[in-house]
Each structure stands twice: as structure tokens, then as C-alpha cells.
Amino acid sequence: MSNVSSRPQFPRFRLTHAIWILAASCFVLPIAVGDLLYDPSQLTPLIIGNLPGGLPHANEGAFVGGETGTPADASVNNVRQEDDLGGGGYDIPTGGPPSPLFGAQPFSQQMLRFEEFGPVKVPSPYPASGSPCPSAPDPQSCVPGLMADTFLAQPLYPKPTRLANDHLENPWKSDIEGFLQRPCYSAPLEGRPPGEGWAHQRWSEFPPQVYYQSIITGARDNGGLRDSLQTHCYGLDIEESCEFGPGGLYYNSTGLPGFEGTCAGIPIRFHPAMPKQEPSAIWTFDGTLPPKLLMVRYGESVMMRLHNGLPIDPSANRGFGLHTITVHEHNGHNPSESDGYTNSFFFPGQFYDYRWPVILAGHDSINTSATDPRAGSPDGNGGIKKIRGDWRETMSTHWFHDHMLDFTAQNVYKGNAAMMNYYSALDRGNEALEDGVNLRLPSGSALDWGNRDYDVNLLLADKAWDETGQLWFNPFNLDGFMGDQLLTNWLYNPYFEVRARRYRFRILNGSVSRYLKVGLVNQNDEAVPFYMVCNDGNIMEHAVAFDGTLGTETGVLPTQGIGERYDIVVDFSNFQEGDRLYFVNLIEHKTGRRPENAIPLNEVLSGDYQAENLGDEWKGGDPCVGKFLEFRVREYDGVDQSMNPADFIVGKQTMIPLPRATEAELENAIHRSFKFGRSSGTDSAPWTIKTDGGSGFTMDPRRLTSAPSLGNLEIWHIENGGGGWSHPIHVHFEEGIILSRGGEAPPEWERWARKDVYRVGRMDDSTDEVEISIRFREFAGTYMEHCHNTQHEDHAMLMRWDIENPGQIKLMPTPMPTWEGVEYVETVALPTFRTGDGIGPSILISGGRGGAIRDGARGGIPRIGGDTTREPRRGDNRRRSRDRDEDDDDDDEEDLDDDDEGDDDDDDDDDDDDDDDDDDDDDDDDDDDDDEEDDDDE
């Protein structure tokens, strides 16, 4: 191909000071008025091949100014260093002793409800001036609390702009120069990459209508900043009854005197008996608890401005977490510049404007006249504001979190995580409104939309703390970090009062590496059935009863991977005042590589399975297996007007039908394969991804793996590379529909769901492969796919894929952030990045309920409601059979240099020897029976 270069020429990683001076003098005025004389983000030549060796790591700019200027600076102050850490077995957290409880007793503190960020209408006009983000007193500190509250209380300034705001200066510039001990010739205010390539797409079509702003900063007491921004306003402005009003269950935010109708004064403690967390130990939105909740309505575009209020010094972090951040709204239908790309991180003192349009997928192609009331949003007055798009793509429960390259696990663990509820005509958050569209899920009725009286967000995550009670993380364990205490909304074993009626629980697994399996039992230790209504934040076609039928277990959810959300409806009306119920975790971990076993409920409740604290280690079990949240039933004298999920099981009514592709679309769809394992990894980056049968690569944001065309449907085959680990695979931007799981139809809870996290690997209710259909619509740009065991992601099981405009030839360049602004380098694409590895699913099963059966299982397989099986259609680039002998795996890509990157893939010649990379000695009692675990390519 004449337009393809095989020898990429990368510009210097950092521009010279002279060029910065020239750029500043030439471009300040044009950028300020919105025109670019030169666009640094313009598309670059098409380069197919390998990245050259010896490239600097893509996030090296984050460490400039540190003692060594390397990632080592981020862990130098850890309370335990690598040589002092143990590992293996039930020594959880891996390498550390048990977390002290300081006398805290389980179920002796009230659970915190989430605190809403609270929307503010965009000002008109925007203010002409405002105070800058206050700086910390020194490079080792975070923004002080009172100063942060004062700053956040002012109207949004400066005005959001379509292009990155790099004509105003980082207000911390002088402090940064003092730390770096050199002048910064440029220090832009916004950390968003400059140019048209990272401008807000379709800005005039989806301008911000409401805004939120927050500072990521260190732990501090809540100052009550957001009390007046809560939609329920603690009941003060609501005439009807509200559980957040006086006399309601949740009027007192903590259950302690002095917290009636306010969050002011809430400290960050895991329990009142435990020490307060220091600013260096926990970094959260606002720096406070309760955990934060963003409530949005479809059709109301959101501006989320996040300020980085973290220390300038990368080592001022108690030994884990990095001061550069990028925030991903998981799994919003958002343009790429607001998706939280791993290499669009920003620095202390800067902000980043994330513009989330909150539109339905299919906006450009389905219901374009906005006439269908099911595609709509609450109008605030009992009616529906109709919008464009496919109502079957309505989403409900999301979250957003840090996505910093190589530091996602540490930053999320440290507190950079919040939840997000989408409200729509279908999921209004008002159970009393019966208009033929609203599904009336449990919520309340005092407000037109967004009632949370009986709609409860739960953030579950395992944590550990050191001898002083401060949060601790082991950054040296690359398999996955295990905490030894499972916290709910950041609290140790709280209780939660509930009325004797139906509740909706939005359950997020916000752990770093821990899988969960949650069961519900009553005070007599009997399993209590319930219904799943959402999977990964998407309302399902049918509710699924967890009552022992259709492959379910009574009162026990399926395994829940990291990042997965399960919404369930629990009916407490059969219980009496004073009764108690419990959530219990049943899945056991020994290490972070994968979960071990689901422990039978009776063994956990009887005490037959119990971890023993020996003072310096745990023995005999996983301490996070067991009860972790207590429900206390209170009398209910109202009328429960919420839907009965039993009316929506299979064979009855539907909630939201799946937007399934036609058989013809599937037959003609590009097929791609992604294999997650340890081939070709390094000691510091062992986890890799193979694409379309090629070599295994670790993450480099300069490498483009796949590039679907805007508007297309594709089929993605996701596969586990070995038997001894498990991976929850997350695909950004679009939900997919599972066609097959392990060559069979998916289980009931996945069959009726759109998903964005796909578990593969060793679990009782999982398989080693899954095949999905997925569409790409509305926005182009750079996105990601990765393992959501975030320690795997960070080391380095993450890949970049782009959505390209039809007919696009050139590639999007790669942003490289620095203290002095974002630069760009050329991108290099894999040979199959546009073609994939074939056409159509492995084998198509029609009939609406089935999926694809892998190649190796051809012949004689019964259809699930359609006609007979048949071969897939093949393109010129034939897909490799997945049951063949793969010993020649390295030879399939002879055009790739095995040593193309010095620190990335120089072990490609060991591609079929994954067991040699697997470090069996790090878990000597973990996988004794897993002889097959490392046979990635056998």
C-alpha cells in the first residue's frame, strides 16, 4: 500500500523550551478566540507495524520532579517495602498482616447513604471572573477543606469551551516551578489535550445544560457543602412523606446525634472506633464522605468539571496512588474526549471538563423524530420530554472512576470512585407515576423523579489498613490486591434500616481485584429469594428470580466481577418490625489471580468455614467471606406502589427488550478475537492481550489494536488465555449482547441483559470464552478495552481501540501529557486493526435466545429455537479455528518484530510458553491442581 509506512518516525517526547516560547507567542490569541492556526491533534500518516524499541513510558511525564522521576517515586513511602512483604495462601491482604479493628464490633454503625453532587443550571451569562482553584500550602499537601468548599461554592468559572482551555494558566504554576526547580514556559489550565481531535464533539448540538464540579483531594471532614443540593433537601421542601425528611429513616445521615438533616461533620472513618483517615491515605471527590452520587436525566447534557487538588509531589501519597488522574464514566455513551482515556490524564492544579451528553444510543438512526414516549426523560412536572434514539438502549446504574495509566487500581482503591444514576421515562425514580411507560421500580414518590427513599446505592469494596489504622495497599503484587475487610459505602460492617416493603439495591463491585458472590439470609440463616432487574446498569428484558429455578441459586447472586453492577429488588414486606437480614459474601480468594470457590451458604453461616486471625496473618479461610451488611426491618404504614418483578419474568411482561441484531447483520459483521493471558509479558508487566491471533502485547497507548467504523456492528470474541486465572473484561463506550458463553446459550441473568463487563476464566458460573455483538454509534475517537481486575489492567492488560469515521485513512495521534501541556506522537496500528480476523460469528444460532457456538464445537449441536447450524461466512482474512493446535502461534505474525519494544514485548519468542511467565512460585499453595492453567498456547 502506497500510503502505508512501516517505519514510524516519532517526534521528541518533550518539546524544547524554544518551541514552547514560539508556540505561546503565535497561538495564544487564535486559541483564545476559538480558531487554530495549527492543529497539533491532526491525523497522522497510516503506520502499520511495530512500535520501535526504547520508547519512554507513556506516562513518564507524571513523575517529572520526583526524586527519581520514575514510577518508583509513587511507592517509596509505602509503610511496607517489597522486601518486607510476604505472600501466598490466605495471607490477605497479600503480603500484609490482618487489619486491626480497634475494638469495633460488626453491625454497630449506621450505613451511609450516597451524597448527591447536586446539579446546578449553567449560568447565563457565565461569570466574567472568578477565583482560581486554591493551592496547597506545600507540594506535599492537598487543597485545604474550607478553601475547597469556598471555591466549589462559586459559579462555574471559567466558561467551558469546545476546545481545551489552554490559553489560561494553571494557577499553581509558580508552586510547580518551585517543585520542578525550573521555569514552565507553558502551564495550561485545562488538562484536556488541545486541538480539534480532542474538542468536544457535537458541542453545539449537546451544549451543557447542568454542571457539577468537584475537587479530587485528600480526606477531610464533610463541611455540609452539598446539603442544599440534595434533591430531597432532607425533606424540608417536600410536602409529601419522604424518608429523608424529619421522622424518616434517613433524615439523620449517620445515626448519631447532631447529624439530623445534614452531612456536615462526617469524618472519613471506617468505624467510629477507628482512627480518622489522613489526607495522604484517601483521595475522594471533594475529599469527603459519604461517597458521591451523580443523578442525571436523559436529554439533559452534563458538564462535570473535575479539579485536581492532589499534591504536586508524586511521593506524597503514603506509598500508593498517583497525583495525575483521568476519570472514566463507566460505561457511558460518551464522546471519546470525555471517556477518561488512560493517557489523557491531568496534573495538580488543572481541571478537565468532561461533557457527558446523556443521549440514547441510536440517536442518529432510530426514532430520529423523537416521537416515541419510551425514549424520554422526566420533565419535572409529571410528563415526559421525548428525545431521539433507541429506547431499548436506556441505561440506569453507572459509576465513574480513575483510569490513570498503570495506576487505575491504586487511585480507585484510594477513593477515586463515585456512582451515577440515569433517570428516564422508563426508569423515572417515581414508583407512583403510572403512565404506561414508567416501570415503577422501587423508589418513592415525593419527587417527580429521582426518589431514593427505597432505591439504594451500594458500593462494595475490600480494603486493608496498617497498624495505625490508615488505608494501605500493596503496589508490589501484580496478580491482584486483596483486602481483608469488605466495606459497604466505605464502612466496616454497618447496619441499614429498611421499611417492610420492596427495595431496589444497586450493587457495585468497586474492588480492585476481588470477585463477589452476594447472598441474602434472614435472622434464622435461611436464604431469602429476590429478583435481578438490571445487569451492568441496564434494565433487563425480563426479571430473573433467584429462587432456585432456571439455573439460579435461591437467595444468591451469580459471581460479580470487578466493575459489574447488579440491581436487585428485595421484598421485606414478609418480615416484622425488628427482624434482621444479612448480605453475605460467599466467594473465596487466596490471591488476586482469580476467585477460588463459592463456599456453600450453610458452611459460612454455621461457622464451619471461618478465617482465623493469628495476629500476623490469616489462616484457614478468606476473612471477606461472611456477613457484611445487616438489614433492620422497620414497620411500613404506607402503600407500596412499586412494580412487582414477578410480573416481568420469562413468559410474562417485558421490561426493556434487547436491541438484537438481525441474522443478516451478524452474518456480515467483522469478527475480532481478544485473548487475555500472560504470553510475552515482562516481570513488571506480565499481563497481555492477543488480538486476532497475533502476539501478546502489554499496554502502550501509541499502539492501535482495533478500529471499528462508525455505525457498524461487530462481533467480538473474548477468551481467557489460561485455566489458572480469571478476568472481568470491560469494553468502553457501548454495551454488547452475549451471543454465546462457552459455546452455549448464556445463563438466564445474561441472556436478557446488555453488558459492558464480560467475565471469562475459572468460576463456577463462567466460561473461558464469550462472544458478543456490539454496535458503534454517534461518536468517534479513542477508547479502551481491558481487564477490570485493575492490577491486571495496570500491569498491563489494557488496549486501545478507535472508532473511525467511514473512509478514514489516517490515524489519530496519541496524547502525551506533561506539566507544560499535552503533546502528540504518531500512532502505530496492528495489521488486522481494520479487518479483524474474519466475518460473522463462529456459528450462528437464530431464534432470538441463542448465540454463537465456537468453531471447535461444530456439527450436531441442537438449535435453541431456530433451524440447523451452519458454517460462518469467511472473509479473505480467514479466522483461525479456535480448536486447532496453536503451537505455531508466534509464526502467525512473522511481520511483527519480537523485540519491537525494549520494555514491552521483547519476550514474544516465549509466546507459547505462558507457563514460564506465570510465576508459579508466587502462589505456591494456590494452584497445585491447575496443571492446565498456563497452557495458553498448547
WOWOHU-V893207 format. One record per helix or strand of 3 or more residues. SS is the DSSP state (helix for helix, strand for strand). FROM is the first residue (numbers start at 0). LEN is the number of residues. If there is no record, write none. Layout:
ss=SS from=FROM len=LEN
ss=SS from=FROM len=LEN
This chain:
ss=helix from=16 len=16
ss=strand from=45 len=3
ss=helix from=59 len=4
ss=helix from=70 len=4
ss=helix from=81 len=3
ss=helix from=144 len=9
ss=helix from=172 len=8
ss=helix from=195 len=3
ss=strand from=209 len=9
ss=helix from=226 len=3
ss=helix from=232 len=3
ss=strand from=282 len=3
ss=strand from=291 len=6
ss=strand from=301 len=7
ss=strand from=326 len=4
ss=helix from=335 len=3
ss=strand from=350 len=6
ss=strand from=375 len=3
ss=strand from=383 len=3
ss=helix from=390 len=3
ss=strand from=396 len=6
ss=helix from=407 len=7
ss=strand from=416 len=7
ss=strand from=454 len=9
ss=strand from=484 len=4
ss=strand from=494 len=5
ss=strand from=501 len=8
ss=strand from=517 len=5
ss=strand from=529 len=6
ss=strand from=537 len=9
ss=strand from=564 len=7
ss=strand from=579 len=6
ss=strand from=586 len=3
ss=strand from=594 len=4
ss=helix from=600 len=6
ss=strand from=625 len=9
ss=helix from=644 len=4
ss=helix from=662 len=5
ss=strand from=669 len=8
ss=strand from=687 len=4
ss=strand from=702 len=7
ss=strand from=712 len=8
ss=strand from=725 len=6
ss=strand from=735 len=6
ss=helix from=747 len=4
ss=strand from=756 len=5
ss=strand from=768 len=7
ss=strand from=780 len=7
ss=helix from=789 len=5
ss=strand from=797 len=7
ss=strand from=813 len=5
ss=strand from=820 len=5
ss=helix from=854 len=3
ss=helix from=888 len=5
ss=helix from=907 len=3
ss=helix from=913 len=4
ss=helix from=919 len=4
